[in-house]
Amino acid sequence: YEGYGSDEDDWVDAGDVRSRDFGPIDDHGYAVGQTVKVWDGDEEEWYSAVIRKANDGEYFVHYIGYGTSEDEWVSPDDIT
């Protein structure tokens, strides 16, 4: 569950899962509201994030489990 520790993870029946409508997908295949992995070259690590805004081919992301002071604009090259 987003925002909770992995100790809260649980198996659920497929019928209990709903897909979220993220709205239009852009040319890079991403949409506002989508959960992605973002590469941090300094730490050489992937971090889970949610795309909050998109503008001119860049994405403003919020890192899951981190404060809003860590939110930043990233390039699509750093997203998977």
C-alpha positions, 0 to 999 in steps of 0.5 A, a space after each residue: 500500500 502506498 505510503 505504508 511500510 512493506 510489512 503492510 503488503 498483502 495479497 488481494 483477489 484480482 476482483 478487489 483491484 481497480 485500475 486508476 485512470 491516469 488521464 492522457 499518456 504523453 509521447 514518453 508513455 507517462 501520465 500525471 498520477 502514475 507511479 514510476 521509478 526515478 534514477 538518482 545518479 548521485 546515489 546510483 539507486 532507483 526511487 519510487 515516485 509519483 508524477 505530480 506535473 508534466 511540462 515541456 518534456 519534464 516531470 515533477 515527481 514526489 518520492 514515496 516515503 519522503 517529504 515534499 522538500 525532496 520533490 523535483 523536476 526530472 527528465 524522462 531519461 531518468 524514469 522507468 
